[in-house]
Amino acid sequence: MSEVYLPDKDKIVGKIVDDTYYSRRSFKVHFYRIGEGYPISVSILNHLKATNVKFVIIIEYDRNVGEEQIYRCNVSDYDSRASFKWAGHDEQKCVPLRRMEMMKE
């Protein structure tokens, strides 16, 4: 397992286990309504590709009290998404949750 840090900050945003990147996200804080999902920094996506990570798993932990929702997609799914700058953040890409596989806990 290796931890993934936000670029230029000492904040852990996820971890890599084998060929999968895991990131826990708060619906109330991190959900990007325009993109209908959870953005990931382009620099982190580049790091994931360089380290042969194939999958992204987003663990959404506070939309419904006491429940977690788990979403999965391929890192390559971000390739076709337009990048954008969100206030106070670096360049990001977002895969809408409807295009991700919802998984069981």
Backbone as a printed PyTorch tensor [residue, N CA C, xyz], in Angstrom:
tensor([[[  0.8390,  -1.1800,   0.0000],
         [  0.0000,   0.0000,   0.0000],
         [  0.8820,   1.2410,   0.0000]],

        [[  0.5090,   2.2180,  -0.8110],
         [  1.1930,   3.5120,  -0.7630],
         [  0.1460,   4.6130,  -0.7060]],

        [[  0.4540,   5.6410,   0.0740],
         [ -0.4670,   6.7590,   0.2070],
         [ -0.2480,   7.7450,  -0.9250]],

        [[ -1.3190,   8.4260,  -1.3230],
         [ -1.2620,   9.4210,  -2.3970],
         [ -1.5840,  10.7700,  -1.7730]],

        [[ -0.7300,  11.7390,  -2.0430],
         [ -0.8760,  13.0730,  -1.4640],
         [ -1.3730,  14.0640,  -2.5010]],

        [[ -2.1240,  15.0430,  -2.0290],
         [ -2.5520,  16.1460,  -2.8670],
         [ -1.3150,  16.9180,  -3.3190]],

        [[ -1.2340,  17.2890,  -4.5950],
         [ -0.0460,  18.0040,  -5.0830],
         [  0.2350,  19.2690,  -4.2710]],

        [[  1.5010,  19.4630,  -3.9130],
         [  1.9680,  20.6450,  -3.1870],
         [  1.3860,  20.8010,  -1.7880]],

        [[  0.7800,  19.7550,  -1.2570],
         [  0.2120,  19.8180,   0.0950],
         [  0.5230,  18.5150,   0.8080]],

        [[  0.4530,  18.5580,   2.1090],
         [  0.7060,  17.3600,   2.9010],
         [ -0.5950,  16.6700,   3.2870]],

        [[ -1.5240,  16.6280,   2.3790],
         [ -2.8290,  16.0250,   2.6550],
         [ -2.9600,  14.7170,   1.8850]],

        [[ -3.2110,  13.6370,   2.6110],
         [ -3.4220,  12.3360,   1.9720],
         [ -4.8170,  12.3230,   1.3580]],

        [[ -4.8980,  11.9780,   0.0650],
         [ -6.1910,  11.9580,  -0.6210],
         [ -6.6210,  10.5490,  -1.0200]],

        [[ -5.7450,   9.5890,  -0.8240],
         [ -6.0970,   8.2180,  -1.1720],
         [ -4.9340,   7.2920,  -0.9380]],

        [[ -5.1450,   6.0450,  -1.3350],
         [ -4.0780,   5.0520,  -1.2140],
         [ -4.1490,   4.1100,  -2.4030]],

        [[ -3.0110,   3.5560,  -2.7330],
         [ -2.9240,   2.5820,  -3.8110],
         [ -2.6670,   1.2200,  -3.1950]],

        [[ -3.5050,   0.2670,  -3.5540],
         [ -3.3200,  -1.1260,  -3.1480],
         [ -3.3530,  -1.9540,  -4.4270]],

        [[ -2.2510,  -2.6250,  -4.7070],
         [ -2.0990,  -3.3960,  -5.9450],
         [ -2.3490,  -2.4840,  -7.1430]],

        [[ -3.3830,  -2.7630,  -7.9490],
         [ -3.6420,  -1.9560,  -9.1460],
         [ -4.8580,  -1.0450,  -8.9880]],

        [[ -5.1800,  -0.6880,  -7.7200],
         [ -6.3870,   0.0870,  -7.4470],
         [ -6.0920,   1.2770,  -6.5420]],

        [[ -6.6480,   2.4330,  -6.9200],
         [ -6.5700,   3.6570,  -6.1220],
         [ -7.8720,   3.8030,  -5.3590]],

        [[ -7.7820,   3.9550,  -4.0450],
         [ -8.9470,   4.1280,  -3.1720],
         [ -8.9490,   5.5480,  -2.6160]],

        [[-10.1250,   6.1890,  -2.6480],
         [-10.2520,   7.5330,  -2.0890],
         [-11.5990,   7.6610,  -1.3900]],

        [[-11.5610,   8.0310,  -0.1070],
         [-12.7970,   8.2660,   0.6470],
         [-13.2170,   9.7120,   0.4230]],

        [[-14.5020,   9.9030,   0.1210],
         [-14.9970,  11.2420,  -0.1860],
         [-16.2800,  11.5460,   0.5800]],

        [[-16.3540,  12.7730,   1.0550],
         [-17.5610,  13.2770,   1.7000],
         [-18.4670,  13.8830,   0.6380]],

        [[-19.6940,  13.4170,   0.5700],
         [-20.6490,  13.9880,  -0.3780],
         [-20.8280,  15.4800,  -0.0960]],

        [[-20.9200,  15.8420,   1.1690],
         [-21.1810,  17.2280,   1.5540],
         [-20.0200,  18.1580,   1.2120]],

        [[-18.7960,  17.6360,   1.2050],
         [-17.6170,  18.4710,   0.9830],
         [-17.0550,  18.3390,  -0.4270]],

        [[-17.0050,  17.1210,  -0.9790],
         [-16.2530,  16.8670,  -2.2040],
         [-17.0820,  16.6910,  -3.4800]],

        [[-18.3910,  16.4850,  -3.3670],
         [-19.1850,  16.2050,  -4.5680],
         [-19.2320,  17.4440,  -5.4660]],

        [[-18.9190,  17.2450,  -6.7490],
         [-18.9030,  18.3160,  -7.7480],
         [-20.1900,  18.2010,  -8.5650]],

        [[-21.1460,  19.0540,  -8.2630],
         [-22.4830,  18.9400,  -8.8630],
         [-22.4690,  19.0970, -10.3840]],

        [[-21.6490,  19.9910, -10.9060],
         [-21.6090,  20.1940, -12.3590],
         [-21.1540,  18.9160, -13.0600]],

        [[-20.1350,  18.2590, -12.5120],
         [-19.6180,  17.0280, -13.1070],
         [-20.3080,  15.7720, -12.6110]],

        [[-21.1870,  15.9440, -11.6230],
         [-21.9700,  14.8400, -11.0530],
         [-21.0970,  13.7010, -10.5330]],

        [[-19.9740,  14.0690,  -9.9060],
         [-19.0860,  13.0460,  -9.3670],
         [-18.0220,  13.6630,  -8.4830]],

        [[-16.9350,  12.9300,  -8.3100],
         [-15.8360,  13.3530,  -7.4520],
         [-14.5850,  13.5770,  -8.2940]],

        [[-14.1670,  14.8310,  -8.4490],
         [-13.0000,  15.1320,  -9.2700],
         [-11.7080,  14.5480,  -8.6970]],

        [[-10.7850,  14.2640,  -9.5850],
         [ -9.4410,  13.8350,  -9.2150],
         [ -8.4590,  14.7320,  -9.9630]],

        [[ -7.4330,  15.1630,  -9.2610],
         [ -6.3980,  16.0160,  -9.8310],
         [ -5.7430,  15.3250, -11.0350]],

        [[ -5.5190,  16.0800, -12.0950],
         [ -4.8570,  15.5410, -13.2820],
         [ -3.4660,  15.0250, -12.9130]],

        [[ -2.7720,  15.7080, -12.0210],
         [ -1.4410,  15.2310, -11.6220],
         [ -1.5330,  13.8930, -10.8880]],

        [[ -2.5730,  13.6760, -10.1250],
         [ -2.7600,  12.3740,  -9.4730],
         [ -3.1060,  11.3190, -10.5160]],

        [[ -3.9570,  11.6530, -11.4750],
         [ -4.2810,  10.6980, -12.5440],
         [ -3.0130,  10.3020, -13.3040]],

        [[ -2.1530,  11.2690, -13.5820],
         [ -0.8890,  10.9640, -14.2670],
         [ -0.0250,  10.0340, -13.4220]],

        [[  0.0120,  10.2680, -12.1170],
         [  0.7660,   9.3970, -11.2140],
         [  0.1950,   7.9740, -11.2260]],

        [[ -1.1430,   7.8710, -11.2140],
         [ -1.7830,   6.5480, -11.2290],
         [ -1.4120,   5.7840, -12.5000]],

        [[ -1.4340,   6.4630, -13.6320],
         [ -1.0620,   5.8180, -14.8990],
         [  0.4050,   5.3930, -14.8960]],

        [[  1.2540,   6.2590, -14.3700],
         [  2.6990,   5.9690, -14.3570],
         [  3.0350,   4.7810, -13.4570]],

        [[  2.1870,   4.5180, -12.4850],
         [  2.4300,   3.4000, -11.5580],
         [  1.5410,   2.1950, -11.8890]],

        [[  0.9830,   2.1970, -13.1030],
         [  0.1760,   1.0750, -13.6140],
         [ -1.0750,   0.7630, -12.8010]],

        [[ -1.6570,   1.7920, -12.1920],
         [ -2.9380,   1.6200, -11.5100],
         [ -4.0210,   1.5460, -12.5760]],

        [[ -4.9160,   0.5900, -12.4440],
         [ -5.9540,   0.3740, -13.4610],
         [ -7.3430,   0.8440, -13.0240]],

        [[ -7.6090,   0.8430, -11.7110],
         [ -8.9560,   1.1310, -11.2230],
         [ -8.9620,   2.2500, -10.1930]],

        [[-10.0890,   2.9750, -10.1590],
         [-10.3470,   3.9910,  -9.1460],
         [-11.5800,   3.5370,  -8.3710]],

        [[-11.4690,   3.5460,  -7.0610],
         [-12.6280,   3.2690,  -6.2090],
         [-12.8540,   4.4880,  -5.3260]],

        [[-14.0500,   5.0380,  -5.4170],
         [-14.4710,   6.1610,  -4.5910],
         [-15.4060,   5.6060,  -3.5170]],

        [[-15.0790,   5.8820,  -2.2670],
         [-15.9200,   5.4600,  -1.1480],
         [-16.6000,   6.7170,  -0.6160]],

        [[-17.8890,   6.8100,  -0.8700],
         [-18.6920,   7.9670,  -0.4590],
         [-19.3030,   7.6270,   0.8950]],

        [[-18.9860,   8.4290,   1.9150],
         [-19.3470,   7.9870,   3.2540],
         [-20.4090,   8.7820,   3.9920]],

        [[-20.9720,   9.8250,   3.4160],
         [-21.9410,  10.5630,   4.2340],
         [-23.1600,  11.1070,   3.4930]],

        [[-23.4990,  10.5090,   2.3610],
         [-24.7300,  10.9670,   1.6900],
         [-25.9380,  10.4880,   2.4770]],

        [[-25.9340,   9.2240,   2.8690],
         [-26.9870,   8.6550,   3.6970],
         [-26.3740,   8.2340,   5.0260]],

        [[-26.9730,   8.6650,   6.1110],
         [-26.4260,   8.3930,   7.4360],
         [-26.2440,   6.8950,   7.6490]],

        [[-25.0320,   6.5240,   8.0770],
         [-24.7480,   5.1360,   8.3990],
         [-24.4590,   4.2420,   7.2090]],

        [[-24.4110,   4.8060,   6.0070],
         [-24.1650,   3.9950,   4.8150],
         [-22.9470,   4.5140,   4.0500]],

        [[-22.2650,   3.6110,   3.3900],
         [-21.2160,   3.9740,   2.4480],
         [-21.6410,   3.4850,   1.0730]],

        [[-21.3670,   4.2800,   0.0630],
         [-21.5660,   3.8690,  -1.3220],
         [-20.1830,   3.7300,  -1.9330]],

        [[-19.9840,   2.6790,  -2.6950],
         [-18.6900,   2.4230,  -3.3130],
         [-18.8690,   2.4300,  -4.8280]],

        [[-18.0720,   3.2650,  -5.4980],
         [-18.1280,   3.4050,  -6.9500],
         [-16.7760,   3.0270,  -7.5420]],

        [[-16.8150,   2.3820,  -8.7190],
         [-15.5810,   1.9150,  -9.3520],
         [-15.5920,   2.2590, -10.8330]],

        [[-14.4200,   2.6460, -11.3400],
         [-14.2380,   2.8440, -12.7770],
         [-12.7780,   2.5710, -13.1160]],

        [[-12.4660,   2.5880, -14.3770],
         [-11.0940,   2.4390, -14.8400],
         [-10.4090,   3.8000, -14.8160]],

        [[ -9.1230,   3.8220, -14.5460],
         [ -8.3670,   5.0720, -14.6250],
         [ -8.5040,   5.6490, -16.0300]],

        [[ -8.5260,   4.7990, -17.0280],
         [ -8.6330,   5.2520, -18.4250],
         [ -9.9600,   5.9540, -18.7260]],

        [[-10.9840,   5.7640, -17.8860],
         [-12.2590,   6.4520, -18.0850],
         [-12.0990,   7.9710, -17.9720]],

        [[-11.0830,   8.4070, -17.2570],
         [-10.8450,   9.8430, -17.1050],
         [-10.2340,  10.4530, -18.3660]],

        [[ -9.6490,   9.6300, -19.2270],
         [ -8.9860,  10.1350, -20.4280],
         [ -9.9230,  10.9200, -21.3320]],

        [[-11.1610,  10.4940, -21.4210],
         [-12.1150,  11.1410, -22.3320],
         [-12.8470,  12.3290, -21.6880]],

        [[-12.5430,  12.6110, -20.4350],
         [-13.2150,  13.7050, -19.7270],
         [-12.4260,  15.0010, -19.8980]],

        [[-13.1390,  16.0880, -20.0590],
         [-12.4870,  17.4030, -20.1590],
         [-11.9390,  17.7990, -18.7860]],

        [[-10.7920,  18.4490, -18.7870],
         [-10.2520,  18.9300, -17.5190],
         [-10.7960,  20.3320, -17.2390]],

        [[-10.7430,  20.7160, -15.9800],
         [-11.2590,  22.0180, -15.5610],
         [-10.5080,  22.4450, -14.3050]],

        [[-10.5880,  23.7260, -14.0130],
         [-10.0400,  24.2550, -12.7610],
         [-11.2160,  24.6670, -11.8980]],

        [[-11.2090,  24.1570, -10.7030],
         [-12.2650,  24.4140,  -9.7360],
         [-11.6770,  25.3640,  -8.7140]],

        [[-12.4200,  26.3440,  -8.2510],
         [-11.9200,  27.3910,  -7.3560],
         [-10.9910,  26.8470,  -6.2780]],

        [[ -9.7480,  27.3250,  -6.2800],
         [ -8.7860,  26.9480,  -5.2570],
         [ -8.1330,  25.5850,  -5.4470]],

        [[ -8.3930,  24.9290,  -6.5630],
         [ -7.8400,  23.6000,  -6.8080],
         [ -7.0170,  23.6110,  -8.0960]],

        [[ -6.1920,  22.5860,  -8.2560],
         [ -5.4380,  22.4580,  -9.4980],
         [ -6.3410,  21.8400, -10.5750]],

        [[ -5.7780,  21.5620, -11.7250],
         [ -6.5460,  21.0000, -12.8340],
         [ -7.1170,  19.6360, -12.4430]],

        [[ -8.3910,  19.4180, -12.7420],
         [ -9.1190,  18.2270, -12.3180],
         [ -9.8450,  17.5830, -13.5040]],

        [[-10.2160,  16.3180, -13.3110],
         [-11.1290,  15.6240, -14.2160],
         [-12.1490,  14.8800, -13.3610]],

        [[-13.3240,  14.6680, -13.9350],
         [-14.4000,  14.0600, -13.1680],
         [-15.1690,  13.0620, -14.0340]],

        [[-15.3690,  11.8590, -13.5120],
         [-16.2370,  10.8710, -14.1520],
         [-17.5560,  10.8980, -13.3880]],

        [[-18.6840,  11.1470, -14.0540],
         [-19.9720,  11.1520, -13.3560],
         [-20.2460,   9.7970, -12.6900]],

        [[-20.8500,   9.8380, -11.5150],
         [-21.1370,   8.5940, -10.8010],
         [-21.9920,   7.6480, -11.6360]],

        [[-22.8640,   8.1810, -12.4690],
         [-23.7360,   7.3240, -13.2860],
         [-22.9210,   6.4980, -14.2950]],

        [[-21.6750,   6.9030, -14.5640],
         [-20.8050,   6.1680, -15.4870],
         [-19.8500,   5.2190, -14.7440]],

        [[-19.9960,   5.1830, -13.4170],
         [-19.1700,   4.2990, -12.6090],
         [-20.0260,   3.1040, -12.1540]],

        [[-19.3750,   2.0230, -11.8530],
         [-20.0610,   0.8270, -11.3560],
         [-20.2720,   0.9900,  -9.8560]],

        [[-21.5440,   0.8480,  -9.3940],
         [-21.8040,   0.8840,  -7.9710],
         [-21.5600,  -0.5180,  -7.4240]],

        [[-20.7580,  -0.5950,  -6.3870],
         [-20.3680,  -1.8950,  -5.8490],
         [-21.0180,  -2.1330,  -4.4990]],

        [[-21.1060,  -3.3790,  -4.1160],
         [-21.5960,  -3.7520,  -2.7860],
         [-20.4490,  -3.6040,  -1.8110]],

        [[-20.7800,  -3.3080,  -0.5570],
         [-19.7350,  -3.2120,   0.4760],
         [-19.1170,  -4.5500,   0.7400]]])
